[in-house]
C-alpha cells in the first residue's frame, strides 16, 4: 500500500480533483508524524569558559593558540619543551615532543596549511635538555602537523648569525605561508618560506634590547606589514613585508614596556600583553598603525602573563604560566 493511500481521508475519491489534491496535501502535512516538514533545532555550542585551570606541575607554558577545528588550546613549555593541548575541562594531553625541543616559546597555528609552528630556544629553563652548545645560542622553528603532532621539519635560524646570542621568541605567518620569527637576544627578524628556507628578514640596531630582552611579540596585518613589539622599552614597530628596511615606529599614547604577546583582534585593534605591567592593553589605530591609542585594558594580577590567543573570532584568552615551579597554569578570558 502506498503512502498516499495511507494519508487519504475517507470519501476523498468522490471530491473534485482540485479539492482532492488540496485535502491530500493537508493529510500529508498534518495527519502523519512522518510527513511533517519541521526539523529538530540545531544544538547550541557549549558556552566558552571564563577560566581554565590546568593541573600540570612546572610546565611553565609561554605560547598559546586556539585550535578551532579540534576545539582545544595548544600550549608550549619553557621548562619541558613539549607541546600540549588543553580542553575546556582542563585535560592536558601531550601533542608533540622531541629531544631538540629544549624550550618551546611562541607558537603559531597556520590552520589553512594544517601547520603548527613553534619557536625553539634555550635560556636554561629546561635543565635536562640545556647544553653549553645551545644556551643563549639556540634559535629554531619546529613545524608540526597541527592535528597529529607529527614533526614535519626543524629549521635552524641561529646558524645564520653564529657569532651572536639567540633566543627565538614569537612567530607570525603571512597570507603566503611565510613565517617571521623574532630574536630577543639579537636585533633580528628571521623569515622561513613555505619550503623551509630560512633567511634574515631584517637586522637593525634599533631592534636591539641592549643587555635585556628586545624583540618579542609579532603579528601579520592583512594589509601587508608586521607589527612587532620590543619588550625592554615597549617600542611598537610597523614593518612592511615587501620592504622591511623601511620600517617605522608606531606613535602611541600608552607605555607598552614589558610587551610580550600580541593579538590582532581586527585590522584596527591590537591586544598587547605586558608581563611587567600585569595588564593586557587594547590599542586602536585609525591611520594604518602610524599612531595607536589606548581604548581599554584588562588587569591580570601578579601571574606573569605571557601571551594571548583568539577563540571564536571574538574572544581573547590570556595565558597565566605563574612560576617555573608552579603546580598549575591557567587560561583566562580577557574582558575589557
C-alpha positions in Angstrom: 0.0 0.0 0.0 1.4 3.5 -0.9 1.9 6.4 1.5 -0.6 8.4 -0.5 -3.4 5.9 0.1 -2.5 5.7 3.8 -2.7 9.5 4.1 -6.0 9.9 2.1 -9.1 10.9 4.2 -12.3 8.8 3.8 -14.5 9.9 0.9 -11.7 11.7 -0.9 -12.3 9.8 -4.2 -15.7 11.5 -4.8 -14.4 15.1 -4.5 -13.3 17.2 -7.5 -9.7 16.8 -8.5 -8.6 20.2 -7.1 -10.2 19.6 -3.7 -8.8 16.0 -3.6 -5.3 17.4 -4.2 -5.7 20.1 -1.5 -7.0 17.6 1.0 -4.2 15.2 0.2 -1.6 17.9 0.9 -3.3 18.6 4.2 -3.3 15.0 5.1 0.3 14.5 4.2 1.4 17.5 6.3 -1.0 17.2 9.2 -2.1 13.6 9.8 1.1 11.6 9.7 4.0 12.5 12.0 6.4 11.1 9.4 5.1 13.6 6.8 6.0 16.7 8.9 8.4 19.3 7.4 9.5 20.5 10.8 13.2 19.8 11.7 14.9 19.5 15.0 16.7 22.7 16.2 20.5 22.6 16.0 22.1 22.1 19.4 23.7 25.2 20.8 27.5 25.1 21.2 28.6 25.0 24.8 29.5 28.3 26.3 33.2 29.1 26.3 34.6 29.1 29.9 35.9 32.2 31.5 38.8 30.4 33.2 40.6 27.0 32.7 43.0 25.9 35.5 45.3 23.1 34.3 47.0 20.9 37.0 50.3 20.4 35.2 53.3 20.9 37.5 56.3 23.0 36.4 55.2 23.2 32.7 55.6 27.0 32.6 53.9 27.5 29.2 55.0 30.5 27.1 52.9 30.4 23.9 49.2 29.7 23.3 46.9 29.3 20.3 43.3 28.1 20.0 42.7 25.2 17.5 39.1 25.8 16.4 38.9 22.6 14.3 39.8 20.4 17.2 38.3 22.6 20.0 41.4 22.8 22.1 44.2 25.2 23.1 47.8 24.5 22.2 50.5 25.5 24.6 54.3 25.3 24.7 56.7 24.8 27.7 59.8 26.6 28.7 60.8 24.0 31.3 59.9 20.8 29.5 60.0 21.6 25.8 57.0 19.5 24.9 53.9 20.8 23.1 50.5 20.0 24.6 46.8 20.6 24.2 44.2 21.8 26.8 40.5 21.1 26.6 37.8 23.1 28.4 37.6 20.5 31.1 41.3 21.2 32.0 42.5 18.0 30.4 46.1 18.3 29.3 47.5 15.9 26.6 50.9 15.9 25.0 50.8 16.6 21.3 54.5 16.6 20.3 57.9 16.1 21.8 61.5 15.9 20.5 64.9 16.0 22.1 65.7 19.2 20.1 62.8 21.0 21.8 64.8 22.4 24.7 62.4 25.3 25.5 59.4 25.9 23.3 58.3 29.6 23.3 55.9 31.2 20.8 53.5 29.2 18.7 51.5 29.9 15.6 48.7 27.8 14.3 48.6 28.1 10.5 45.2 26.4 10.1 44.9 26.9 6.4 48.0 24.7 5.9 47.5 22.4 8.8 50.8 23.5 10.4 51.8 24.3 13.9 54.9 26.4 14.0 56.9 26.6 17.3 59.8 28.8 18.3 62.6 26.9 20.0 65.2 28.5 22.3 67.4 27.8 25.3 67.7 30.2 28.2 68.5 27.4 30.7 64.9 26.9 31.9 64.9 23.2 30.8 67.9 22.0 32.8 67.5 18.4 31.5 68.0 19.4 27.8 70.0 22.6 28.0 73.7 22.3 26.9 76.6 24.7 26.7 76.3 24.5 22.9 72.7 25.7 22.9 72.4 28.0 26.0 71.5 31.5 24.7 72.7 30.4 21.3 69.6 28.5 20.0 67.1 29.9 17.6 65.0 27.4 15.6 61.5 26.7 14.3 59.9 23.3 14.6 56.9 22.7 12.3 54.3 20.0 13.1 51.1 18.7 11.6 48.5 20.7 13.6 46.2 17.7 14.2 48.5 14.7 14.7 51.6 16.5 16.1 53.9 14.7 13.6 57.1 16.7 13.1 57.3 18.0 9.5 60.5 19.9 9.7 63.0 21.6 12.0 64.7 24.8 10.7 67.8 26.2 12.3 67.9 30.0 12.5 70.8 30.8 14.8 73.2 29.4 12.3 72.5 32.4 10.1 74.4 34.5 12.6 76.5 32.0 14.5 78.5 34.6 16.4 75.5 36.3 18.1 73.4 35.3 21.1 70.0 34.0 20.3 66.5 33.4 21.7 63.8 32.6 19.1 60.6 34.1 20.7 57.4 34.6 18.7 56.1 33.7 15.2 53.7 35.4 12.7 52.6 33.8 9.3 51.6 35.9 6.3 48.9 35.1 3.7 51.5 33.3 1.5 52.7 30.9 4.3 55.9 32.8 5.1 56.8 32.7 8.8 58.5 35.6 10.6 60.3 34.9 13.9 61.7 37.4 16.4 65.0 37.0 18.2 65.0 38.5 21.7 68.8 38.5 22.1 69.8 39.8 18.7 68.2 42.6 16.7 66.9 40.2 14.0 63.6 39.1 12.5 64.0 35.8 10.5 61.9 34.6 7.6 61.2 31.0 6.8 59.4 30.5 3.4 56.9 27.7 2.8 59.7 25.4 1.5 61.5 25.7 4.8 64.3 28.0 3.6 65.5 30.4 6.3 66.9 33.9 5.9 67.5 37.1 7.8 64.4 39.2 7.0 65.5 42.3 9.0 68.6 43.2 11.1 68.9 46.6 12.6 70.4 48.0 15.7 67.1 49.8 16.6 65.6 46.3 17.2 68.1 45.6 20.0 67.1 45.1 23.6 70.6 46.0 24.8 71.5 43.7 27.7 67.9 42.6 28.2 65.1 41.2 26.1 64.5 43.0 22.8 62.0 41.9 20.2 59.1 39.8 21.4 55.6 39.6 20.1 54.8 39.8 16.3 51.7 39.7 14.2 50.9 39.9 10.5 48.5 42.6 9.4 46.4 41.7 6.3 47.4 44.9 4.6 50.9 43.6 4.2 53.0 44.5 7.2 54.1 43.2 10.6 53.5 44.8 13.9 56.4 43.9 16.3 56.9 44.8 20.0 60.1 45.3 21.8 59.9 44.2 25.5 62.6 46.3 27.1 61.2 49.7 26.2 57.8 49.0 24.7 58.5 50.2 21.2 56.0 49.0 18.6 57.3 48.7 15.0 55.5 48.6 11.7 57.5 46.5 9.2 56.3 46.2 5.5 56.9 42.6 4.3 57.8 43.9 0.8 60.4 46.3 2.0 61.4 45.7 5.7 64.2 48.2 5.7 61.6 51.0 5.6 60.1 50.0 9.0 58.7 52.8 11.2 57.9 53.3 14.9 54.2 53.5 15.9 53.4 56.6 17.9 51.3 55.6 20.9 49.6 57.0 24.0 50.3 54.1 26.3 53.6 52.7 27.6 54.0 49.1 26.5 57.1 48.4 28.5 57.2 44.6 29.1 55.3 43.9 25.9 55.1 40.2 25.2 52.4 38.5 23.1 50.3 40.4 20.5 46.9 39.6 19.1 45.5 41.5 16.1 41.8 41.3 17.0 40.8 43.1 13.8 42.7 45.4 11.4 42.2 48.4 13.7 42.6 46.7 17.1 45.7 45.2 18.7 45.9 43.5 22.1 49.3 43.7 23.8 50.2 41.6 26.9 52.6 43.4 29.2 54.0 40.9 31.7 55.8 43.5 33.8 52.7 45.7 34.0 50.4 42.7 34.6 48.0 44.1 32.0 46.6 43.4 28.6 46.3 46.7 26.7 43.8 47.2 23.9 45.3 49.6 21.3 43.4 51.0 18.3 44.5 52.8 15.2 42.6 54.7 12.5 45.6 55.5 10.3 47.1 52.1 9.4 49.2 52.0 12.6 51.1 55.2 12.2 49.5 56.1 15.6 47.8 54.0 18.2 45.6 54.9 21.2 44.6 53.0 24.3 41.0 52.0 24.3 40.8 49.6 27.1 42.8 47.3 29.5 42.5 44.1 31.4 44.4 43.6 34.6 45.7 40.1 35.1 47.2 40.5 38.6 50.7 39.1 39.5 50.5 35.9 37.4 53.3 36.6 34.9 51.0 36.8 31.8 52.8 36.0 28.6 50.6 36.0 25.5 47.1 35.8 24.2 45.0 33.8 21.7 41.8 34.3 19.7 38.9 32.0 20.2 35.5 32.1 18.3 36.7 35.1 16.3 35.7 37.5 19.1 37.1 36.1 22.4 40.7 36.5 23.6 42.3 34.3 26.2 45.4 35.2 28.2 48.0 32.6 29.4 49.0 32.7 33.1 52.0 30.4 33.5 52.6 31.5 37.1 56.2 30.5 38.0 58.6 27.9 36.6 57.8 25.5 39.6 54.1 26.2 39.9 51.8 23.1 40.2 49.4 24.6 37.6 48.8 27.2 35.0 45.7 29.0 33.8 44.0 30.2 30.6 41.7 33.2 31.3 39.3 35.1 29.1 40.2 38.8 28.9 37.3 41.2 29.5 37.7 44.9 28.7 
